[in-house]
Amino acid sequence: MAELQEVQITEEKPLLPGQTPEAAKTHSVETPYGSVTFTVYGTPKPKRPAILTYHDVGLNYKSCFQPLFQFGDMQEIIQNFVRVHVDAPGMEEGAAVFPLGYQYPSLDQLADMIPCILQYLNFSTIIGVGVGAGAYILSRYALTGLTSSISEMILGHLFSQEELSGNSELIQKYRNIITHAPNLDNIELYWNSYNNRRDLNFERGGDITLKCPVMLVVGDQAPHEDAVVECNSKLDPTQTSFLKMADSGGQPQLTQPGKLTEAFKYFLQGMGYMASSCMTRLSRSRTASLTSAASIDGNRSRSRTLSQSSESGTLSSGPPGHTMEVSC
């Protein structure tokens, strides 16, 4: 009986005719555990994570991943994502031999280097591709490494991905404030408390709800827009005003202070305060359109929806005790 032998067949598809290898940019950053080198291909794509690779023992990013990323069918993928290939310390081409007695970082420490890379590149999300030891490092990062970049996590909580990608002066300002905060350890404790919060369990028409007047405000590009919309759906519509701001991200009090101030004045007027206050900014605009509709069952209060251009518009306070949904 003939002996069966396993034969490995490898299909190779080189780069398509006319295709040239992408330009690569190699960077090195200092981390608490030493320097780490990584190579970036492509440019960041809006609303898309970066592909980040980590190689196995005995390899570097080229020997581990180059055949895969040069494969013909892979080109459709790499055209749509920026890629970051990490070399473990001392594994990059041309690396010097570490001195005698050098203490190589543990795999956990190698995972803790990844947030430093992402912060350097201003990337907030990645798709990890790891082999062997590299897969372990990326798994460790996914489990605990995120906590090593508290500043980036908080920025992702405060601002939308579009805002962070745009890297405006406002984003740069608050990234610098948070990253270099002398009380960052205290901020982390506050952040952990927030992440361990309990659900408020609001229920429209139930026993657990807010019985006081409420104004909910959210930017139309805010990272938690859906959560605020859901909260609005659970509150008493006769006590709630809902304001969604166009062209505004996660912090409308920073990006749209004028509109928010005007809306707050109307909210206070609806509560019986500041009746003679002058609406100086939005009330002069005549571009708003106001629609009112009765509720389906006829027993609920009237619902008012006010739409206006992203530049300016008119807010109407409406009768007390009515839900007011505003998009401005």
C-alpha beads as a LAMMPS data file, in Angstrom:
LAMMPS data file: protein, C-alpha beads

328 atoms
327 bonds

1 atom types
1 bond types

-500.0 500.0 xlo xhi
-500.0 500.0 ylo yhi
-500.0 500.0 zlo zhi

Masses

1 110.0

Atoms # bond

1 1 1 0.000 0.000 0.000
2 1 1 1.461 3.290 -1.059
3 1 1 2.185 5.814 1.656
4 1 1 0.067 8.966 1.537
5 1 1 1.997 12.186 1.618
6 1 1 0.666 15.639 2.332
7 1 1 1.429 18.063 -0.453
8 1 1 1.114 21.794 0.138
9 1 1 -0.030 23.789 -2.864
10 1 1 0.474 27.526 -2.760
11 1 1 -1.342 29.821 -5.147
12 1 1 0.557 32.983 -5.933
13 1 1 -0.903 36.082 -7.519
14 1 1 1.660 38.834 -7.916
15 1 1 0.797 42.476 -8.222
16 1 1 -1.310 43.219 -11.259
17 1 1 0.424 44.627 -14.358
18 1 1 1.057 48.312 -13.960
19 1 1 0.788 48.208 -10.178
20 1 1 3.677 49.554 -8.167
21 1 1 4.407 48.918 -4.500
22 1 1 2.978 51.537 -2.149
23 1 1 5.255 54.070 -0.563
24 1 1 6.026 53.203 3.029
25 1 1 6.812 55.539 5.915
26 1 1 8.720 54.097 8.852
27 1 1 8.435 55.676 12.291
28 1 1 9.837 55.034 15.751
29 1 1 8.304 56.182 19.021
30 1 1 9.534 56.020 22.571
31 1 1 7.376 54.115 25.032
32 1 1 7.732 53.339 28.751
33 1 1 9.324 50.029 27.666
34 1 1 11.684 51.301 24.992
35 1 1 11.507 52.303 21.365
36 1 1 9.212 50.557 18.876
37 1 1 9.353 50.793 15.092
38 1 1 6.376 50.565 12.737
39 1 1 5.746 51.142 9.052
40 1 1 2.659 52.865 7.631
41 1 1 1.197 52.232 4.175
42 1 1 -1.570 54.356 2.681
43 1 1 -3.473 57.288 4.138
44 1 1 -6.224 57.266 6.785
45 1 1 -9.742 56.827 5.444
46 1 1 -12.612 58.692 7.122
47 1 1 -14.780 56.544 9.413
48 1 1 -12.547 53.498 8.872
49 1 1 -10.127 51.863 11.288
50 1 1 -6.521 51.130 10.463
51 1 1 -5.289 47.578 9.866
52 1 1 -2.491 46.906 12.365
53 1 1 -0.307 43.804 12.094
54 1 1 2.014 42.138 14.578
55 1 1 4.375 39.353 13.463
56 1 1 5.445 36.075 15.085
57 1 1 8.776 35.119 16.697
58 1 1 11.696 34.829 14.256
59 1 1 10.036 37.108 11.695
60 1 1 9.551 40.789 11.070
61 1 1 6.622 42.516 9.392
62 1 1 8.018 41.964 5.902
63 1 1 8.814 38.269 6.212
64 1 1 5.552 37.610 8.044
65 1 1 3.024 39.685 6.090
66 1 1 4.490 40.886 2.799
67 1 1 3.361 37.824 0.782
68 1 1 -0.187 38.306 2.076
69 1 1 -0.436 42.031 1.438
70 1 1 1.168 41.778 -1.999
71 1 1 -1.288 39.086 -3.042
72 1 1 -3.350 40.224 -6.017
73 1 1 -6.765 39.718 -4.469
74 1 1 -5.656 41.595 -1.357
75 1 1 -5.262 44.845 -3.304
76 1 1 -8.978 45.618 -3.136
77 1 1 -8.768 45.521 0.657
78 1 1 -5.573 47.511 1.129
79 1 1 -6.851 50.288 -1.121
80 1 1 -9.564 50.942 1.440
81 1 1 -7.544 50.905 4.651
82 1 1 -4.402 52.489 6.001
83 1 1 -2.046 49.791 7.333
84 1 1 0.350 49.857 10.251
85 1 1 2.945 47.056 10.429
86 1 1 4.585 46.860 13.843
87 1 1 8.029 45.349 14.315
88 1 1 8.769 44.029 17.786
89 1 1 11.769 45.846 19.335
90 1 1 15.013 44.775 17.708
91 1 1 13.237 42.805 14.955
92 1 1 13.163 45.551 12.323
93 1 1 15.588 45.381 9.410
94 1 1 19.002 46.792 10.311
95 1 1 18.316 46.663 14.070
96 1 1 21.356 46.813 16.315
97 1 1 22.103 43.945 18.684
98 1 1 20.888 44.691 22.193
99 1 1 23.671 45.068 24.784
100 1 1 24.500 42.227 27.128
101 1 1 22.058 42.067 30.008
102 1 1 19.290 43.929 28.167
103 1 1 15.873 43.055 29.610
104 1 1 13.521 42.425 26.700
105 1 1 9.913 43.616 27.235
106 1 1 7.344 41.015 28.230
107 1 1 4.470 40.304 25.849
108 1 1 2.192 42.324 28.131
109 1 1 4.583 45.258 27.881
110 1 1 4.736 44.882 24.096
111 1 1 0.929 45.146 24.128
112 1 1 1.211 48.301 26.239
113 1 1 3.322 49.874 23.481
114 1 1 0.433 49.801 21.013
115 1 1 -1.466 52.778 22.522
116 1 1 1.696 54.862 22.113
117 1 1 1.712 54.001 18.402
118 1 1 -1.958 54.855 17.989
119 1 1 -1.593 58.120 19.872
120 1 1 1.385 59.083 17.703
121 1 1 -0.642 58.404 14.550
122 1 1 -3.875 59.872 15.951
123 1 1 -5.708 56.601 15.305
124 1 1 -8.538 55.597 17.641
125 1 1 -9.609 52.216 16.223
126 1 1 -7.804 49.319 14.567
127 1 1 -8.391 45.928 12.986
128 1 1 -5.665 43.703 14.392
129 1 1 -3.951 40.989 12.352
130 1 1 -1.524 38.912 14.395
131 1 1 0.362 35.634 13.951
132 1 1 1.547 33.504 16.868
133 1 1 3.182 35.755 19.426
134 1 1 1.762 38.744 17.559
135 1 1 -1.752 37.357 17.946
136 1 1 -1.194 37.046 21.695
137 1 1 0.079 40.632 21.906
138 1 1 -2.950 41.974 20.039
139 1 1 -5.286 39.883 22.195
140 1 1 -3.652 41.237 25.329
141 1 1 -4.036 44.756 23.962
142 1 1 -7.727 44.139 23.281
143 1 1 -8.208 42.904 26.860
144 1 1 -6.193 45.469 28.830
145 1 1 -4.113 47.618 26.547
146 1 1 -6.902 50.076 25.907
147 1 1 -6.689 51.286 29.484
148 1 1 -3.135 52.426 28.806
149 1 1 -4.490 55.158 26.521
150 1 1 -7.012 56.773 28.804
151 1 1 -6.667 60.115 27.033
152 1 1 -7.633 58.629 23.648
153 1 1 -10.563 56.742 25.145
154 1 1 -11.857 59.909 26.776
155 1 1 -11.425 61.890 23.561
156 1 1 -13.444 59.201 21.765
157 1 1 -16.130 59.692 24.406
158 1 1 -16.144 63.478 24.077
159 1 1 -15.885 63.862 20.312
160 1 1 -17.081 62.050 17.197
161 1 1 -14.752 60.080 14.950
162 1 1 -15.251 62.714 12.248
163 1 1 -14.074 65.421 14.638
164 1 1 -11.050 63.422 15.749
165 1 1 -10.087 62.625 12.155
166 1 1 -10.376 66.306 11.226
167 1 1 -7.932 67.161 14.033
168 1 1 -9.136 70.760 14.261
169 1 1 -7.624 73.306 16.610
170 1 1 -10.349 72.442 19.110
171 1 1 -9.421 68.737 19.041
172 1 1 -5.718 69.537 19.320
173 1 1 -6.433 71.808 22.274
174 1 1 -8.428 69.246 24.229
175 1 1 -6.112 66.380 23.327
176 1 1 -3.265 68.400 24.797
177 1 1 -5.304 69.310 27.901
178 1 1 -6.265 65.697 28.618
179 1 1 -3.014 64.005 27.607
180 1 1 -0.888 66.323 29.739
181 1 1 -3.311 66.740 32.622
182 1 1 -1.360 66.609 35.905
183 1 1 -4.310 64.797 37.489
184 1 1 -4.646 62.153 34.763
185 1 1 -4.700 59.407 37.389
186 1 1 -7.690 61.080 39.025
187 1 1 -9.366 61.447 35.631
188 1 1 -8.907 57.723 35.091
189 1 1 -10.705 57.012 38.370
190 1 1 -13.606 59.228 37.299
191 1 1 -13.610 57.484 33.900
192 1 1 -13.755 54.061 35.555
193 1 1 -16.686 55.175 37.709
194 1 1 -18.502 56.354 34.580
195 1 1 -17.929 53.018 32.859
196 1 1 -19.346 51.203 35.904
197 1 1 -22.505 53.310 35.981
198 1 1 -25.931 51.711 36.411
199 1 1 -28.763 52.099 33.952
200 1 1 -31.252 54.791 34.980
201 1 1 -34.094 52.509 33.843
202 1 1 -36.297 55.352 32.654
203 1 1 -39.667 54.227 31.395
204 1 1 -42.186 56.525 29.721
205 1 1 -45.388 56.354 31.683
206 1 1 -43.756 54.233 34.383
207 1 1 -42.796 54.907 37.951
208 1 1 -39.163 55.732 37.141
209 1 1 -39.051 58.927 35.129
210 1 1 -38.087 62.567 35.501
211 1 1 -41.035 64.679 36.591
212 1 1 -39.273 68.021 36.193
213 1 1 -38.749 69.973 32.943
214 1 1 -35.843 68.533 30.929
215 1 1 -33.895 69.794 27.920
216 1 1 -31.824 67.143 26.124
217 1 1 -29.118 68.443 23.780
218 1 1 -27.035 66.404 21.335
219 1 1 -25.000 67.147 18.223
220 1 1 -26.030 65.376 15.040
221 1 1 -22.498 63.941 14.805
222 1 1 -22.108 63.139 18.499
223 1 1 -20.678 59.707 19.394
224 1 1 -23.670 59.063 21.674
225 1 1 -26.454 60.525 19.518
226 1 1 -28.434 57.268 19.498
227 1 1 -28.290 57.003 23.284
228 1 1 -29.678 60.519 23.719
229 1 1 -32.450 59.841 21.202
230 1 1 -33.341 56.675 23.104
231 1 1 -33.347 58.575 26.389
232 1 1 -35.732 61.131 24.891
233 1 1 -38.084 58.327 23.879
234 1 1 -38.307 57.161 27.491
235 1 1 -39.002 60.530 29.108
236 1 1 -42.333 62.258 29.674
237 1 1 -43.042 64.129 26.411
238 1 1 -44.964 66.836 28.298
239 1 1 -41.859 67.734 30.292
240 1 1 -39.091 67.233 27.741
241 1 1 -37.470 69.474 25.124
242 1 1 -35.131 67.708 22.702
243 1 1 -32.523 69.719 20.809
244 1 1 -30.456 68.137 18.024
245 1 1 -27.851 70.506 16.611
246 1 1 -26.761 70.249 13.002
247 1 1 -23.051 70.490 12.198
248 1 1 -22.226 69.780 15.815
249 1 1 -20.271 66.930 17.339
250 1 1 -20.005 65.606 20.847
251 1 1 -19.559 68.938 22.638
252 1 1 -22.098 71.483 21.306
253 1 1 -21.335 73.836 24.203
254 1 1 -17.878 74.197 22.626
255 1 1 -18.772 74.187 18.926
256 1 1 -22.183 75.912 18.934
257 1 1 -22.323 78.088 22.073
258 1 1 -24.536 80.718 20.417
259 1 1 -27.262 78.316 19.384
260 1 1 -27.144 76.503 22.683
261 1 1 -27.407 79.759 24.625
262 1 1 -30.476 80.782 22.633
263 1 1 -32.119 77.405 23.139
264 1 1 -31.390 77.548 26.866
265 1 1 -33.077 80.965 27.063
266 1 1 -36.232 79.550 25.456
267 1 1 -36.145 76.611 27.833
268 1 1 -35.980 78.996 30.807
269 1 1 -38.798 81.063 29.346
270 1 1 -40.895 77.925 29.067
271 1 1 -40.394 77.490 32.800
272 1 1 -41.650 81.031 33.428
273 1 1 -38.326 82.816 33.769
274 1 1 -36.724 85.638 31.753
275 1 1 -39.925 86.531 29.937
276 1 1 -38.457 89.807 28.688
277 1 1 -35.111 88.374 27.586
278 1 1 -34.015 89.495 24.133
279 1 1 -33.334 86.698 21.647
280 1 1 -30.449 88.407 19.887
281 1 1 -29.002 85.746 17.591
282 1 1 -31.499 83.236 16.295
283 1 1 -34.730 85.187 16.617
284 1 1 -33.756 87.573 13.808
285 1 1 -33.596 84.748 11.284
286 1 1 -36.614 84.082 9.123
287 1 1 -35.368 80.828 7.615
288 1 1 -37.059 78.517 10.105
289 1 1 -40.041 76.355 9.403
290 1 1 -42.328 75.249 12.182
291 1 1 -44.691 72.307 12.032
292 1 1 -47.108 71.250 14.702
293 1 1 -49.045 68.015 14.822
294 1 1 -51.445 66.503 17.281
295 1 1 -50.632 63.129 18.823
296 1 1 -52.181 60.005 17.378
297 1 1 -54.502 59.242 20.252
298 1 1 -55.532 62.856 20.709
299 1 1 -54.964 62.687 24.458
300 1 1 -51.251 63.442 24.458
301 1 1 -49.914 66.969 24.218
302 1 1 -49.099 68.539 20.900
303 1 1 -45.669 67.760 19.520
304 1 1 -43.674 70.511 17.935
305 1 1 -40.793 70.033 15.558
306 1 1 -38.735 73.005 14.555
307 1 1 -36.264 72.813 11.682
308 1 1 -33.765 75.415 10.658
309 1 1 -30.697 75.798 8.505
310 1 1 -27.300 74.873 9.906
311 1 1 -26.402 78.538 9.981
312 1 1 -29.304 80.035 11.908
313 1 1 -32.981 79.689 12.639
314 1 1 -35.810 80.619 14.964
315 1 1 -36.698 78.689 18.075
316 1 1 -40.176 78.879 19.524
317 1 1 -40.664 78.193 23.196
318 1 1 -44.146 76.795 22.733
319 1 1 -46.724 76.408 25.458
320 1 1 -45.430 75.063 28.769
321 1 1 -45.578 71.332 29.187
322 1 1 -45.204 70.346 25.562
323 1 1 -42.474 68.253 23.991
324 1 1 -40.371 70.325 21.653
325 1 1 -38.004 68.624 19.231
326 1 1 -35.551 71.044 17.663
327 1 1 -33.089 70.511 14.840
328 1 1 -30.898 73.518 14.302

Bonds

1 1 1 2
2 1 2 3
3 1 3 4
4 1 4 5
5 1 5 6
6 1 6 7
7 1 7 8
8 1 8 9
9 1 9 10
10 1 10 11
11 1 11 12
12 1 12 13
13 1 13 14
14 1 14 15
15 1 15 16
16 1 16 17
17 1 17 18
18 1 18 19
19 1 19 20
20 1 20 21
21 1 21 22
22 1 22 23
23 1 23 24
24 1 24 25
25 1 25 26
26 1 26 27
27 1 27 28
28 1 28 29
29 1 29 30
30 1 30 31
31 1 31 32
32 1 32 33
33 1 33 34
34 1 34 35
35 1 35 36
36 1 36 37
37 1 37 38
38 1 38 39
39 1 39 40
40 1 40 41
41 1 41 42
42 1 42 43
43 1 43 44
44 1 44 45
45 1 45 46
46 1 46 47
47 1 47 48
48 1 48 49
49 1 49 50
50 1 50 51
51 1 51 52
52 1 52 53
53 1 53 54
54 1 54 55
55 1 55 56
56 1 56 57
57 1 57 58
58 1 58 59
59 1 59 60
60 1 60 61
61 1 61 62
62 1 62 63
63 1 63 64
64 1 64 65
65 1 65 66
66 1 66 67
67 1 67 68
68 1 68 69
69 1 69 70
70 1 70 71
71 1 71 72
72 1 72 73
73 1 73 74
74 1 74 75
75 1 75 76
76 1 76 77
77 1 77 78
78 1 78 79
79 1 79 80
80 1 80 81
81 1 81 82
82 1 82 83
83 1 83 84
84 1 84 85
85 1 85 86
86 1 86 87
87 1 87 88
88 1 88 89
89 1 89 90
90 1 90 91
91 1 91 92
92 1 92 93
93 1 93 94
94 1 94 95
95 1 95 96
96 1 96 97
97 1 97 98
98 1 98 99
99 1 99 100
100 1 100 101
101 1 101 102
102 1 102 103
103 1 103 104
104 1 104 105
105 1 105 106
106 1 106 107
107 1 107 108
108 1 108 109
109 1 109 110
110 1 110 111
111 1 111 112
112 1 112 113
113 1 113 114
114 1 114 115
115 1 115 116
116 1 116 117
117 1 117 118
118 1 118 119
119 1 119 120
120 1 120 121
121 1 121 122
122 1 122 123
123 1 123 124
124 1 124 125
125 1 125 126
126 1 126 127
127 1 127 128
128 1 128 129
129 1 129 130
130 1 130 131
131 1 131 132
132 1 132 133
133 1 133 134
134 1 134 135
135 1 135 136
136 1 136 137
137 1 137 138
138 1 138 139
139 1 139 140
140 1 140 141
141 1 141 142
142 1 142 143
143 1 143 144
144 1 144 145
145 1 145 146
146 1 146 147
147 1 147 148
148 1 148 149
149 1 149 150
150 1 150 151
151 1 151 152
152 1 152 153
153 1 153 154
154 1 154 155
155 1 155 156
156 1 156 157
157 1 157 158
158 1 158 159
159 1 159 160
160 1 160 161
161 1 161 162
162 1 162 163
163 1 163 164
164 1 164 165
165 1 165 166
166 1 166 167
167 1 167 168
168 1 168 169
169 1 169 170
170 1 170 171
171 1 171 172
172 1 172 173
173 1 173 174
174 1 174 175
175 1 175 176
176 1 176 177
177 1 177 178
178 1 178 179
179 1 179 180
180 1 180 181
181 1 181 182
182 1 182 183
183 1 183 184
184 1 184 185
185 1 185 186
186 1 186 187
187 1 187 188
188 1 188 189
189 1 189 190
190 1 190 191
191 1 191 192
192 1 192 193
193 1 193 194
194 1 194 195
195 1 195 196
196 1 196 197
197 1 197 198
198 1 198 199
199 1 199 200
200 1 200 201
201 1 201 202
202 1 202 203
203 1 203 204
204 1 204 205
205 1 205 206
206 1 206 207
207 1 207 208
208 1 208 209
209 1 209 210
210 1 210 211
211 1 211 212
212 1 212 213
213 1 213 214
214 1 214 215
215 1 215 216
216 1 216 217
217 1 217 218
218 1 218 219
219 1 219 220
220 1 220 221
221 1 221 222
222 1 222 223
223 1 223 224
224 1 224 225
225 1 225 226
226 1 226 227
227 1 227 228
228 1 228 229
229 1 229 230
230 1 230 231
231 1 231 232
232 1 232 233
233 1 233 234
234 1 234 235
235 1 235 236
236 1 236 237
237 1 237 238
238 1 238 239
239 1 239 240
240 1 240 241
241 1 241 242
242 1 242 243
243 1 243 244
244 1 244 245
245 1 245 246
246 1 246 247
247 1 247 248
248 1 248 249
249 1 249 250
250 1 250 251
251 1 251 252
252 1 252 253
253 1 253 254
254 1 254 255
255 1 255 256
256 1 256 257
257 1 257 258
258 1 258 259
259 1 259 260
260 1 260 261
261 1 261 262
262 1 262 263
263 1 263 264
264 1 264 265
265 1 265 266
266 1 266 267
267 1 267 268
268 1 268 269
269 1 269 270
270 1 270 271
271 1 271 272
272 1 272 273
273 1 273 274
274 1 274 275
275 1 275 276
276 1 276 277
277 1 277 278
278 1 278 279
279 1 279 280
280 1 280 281
281 1 281 282
282 1 282 283
283 1 283 284
284 1 284 285
285 1 285 286
286 1 286 287
287 1 287 288
288 1 288 289
289 1 289 290
290 1 290 291
291 1 291 292
292 1 292 293
293 1 293 294
294 1 294 295
295 1 295 296
296 1 296 297
297 1 297 298
298 1 298 299
299 1 299 300
300 1 300 301
301 1 301 302
302 1 302 303
303 1 303 304
304 1 304 305
305 1 305 306
306 1 306 307
307 1 307 308
308 1 308 309
309 1 309 310
310 1 310 311
311 1 311 312
312 1 312 313
313 1 313 314
314 1 314 315
315 1 315 316
316 1 316 317
317 1 317 318
318 1 318 319
319 1 319 320
320 1 320 321
321 1 321 322
322 1 322 323
323 1 323 324
324 1 324 325
325 1 325 326
326 1 326 327
327 1 327 328
